[in-house]
């Protein structure tokens, strides 16, 4: 399916949500879950995922009985290979225990590494491809510690008496 096909599919799915998706969306939208921004029915690669949080690289899927197939397993593996955390819930879990579902999402995020400032998922890459921020953070820390000092970074070349004399025009 091409990009425009996935976008039109996502639009159609947003209009025709299942009851379980509607219940979960009401709790995820508008940053209601711990300030995290979720979007619904988002095209990622060749798939359209139910809910997506870009900051946490998290995909949340709500499945009915029709989704318990090998295709869903492959879909999860593909999304994980792209660097996303994938969390799946059955429709009845959302209907019967929405608070438990939300708690599971938060618990998963607490165990995962914190979101990174780069927008691209890079989990699973080699250490040599780590972003530059990890290298620069110690340098920024040292700069900040220098700025926090009470004395100036560069000493004034003129003693205070000479400085005042120059201002008075002496």
PyMOL commands that set and color helices and strands:
alter all, ss='L'
color gray80, all
select helices_A, chain A and resi 3-15+19-31+65-67+70-81+91-96+98-111+127-129+132-148+160-167
alter helices_A, ss='H'
color red, helices_A
select strands_A, chain A and resi 39-44+47-53+58-63+85-90
alter strands_A, ss='S'
color yellow, strands_A
deselect
rebuild
show_as cartoon
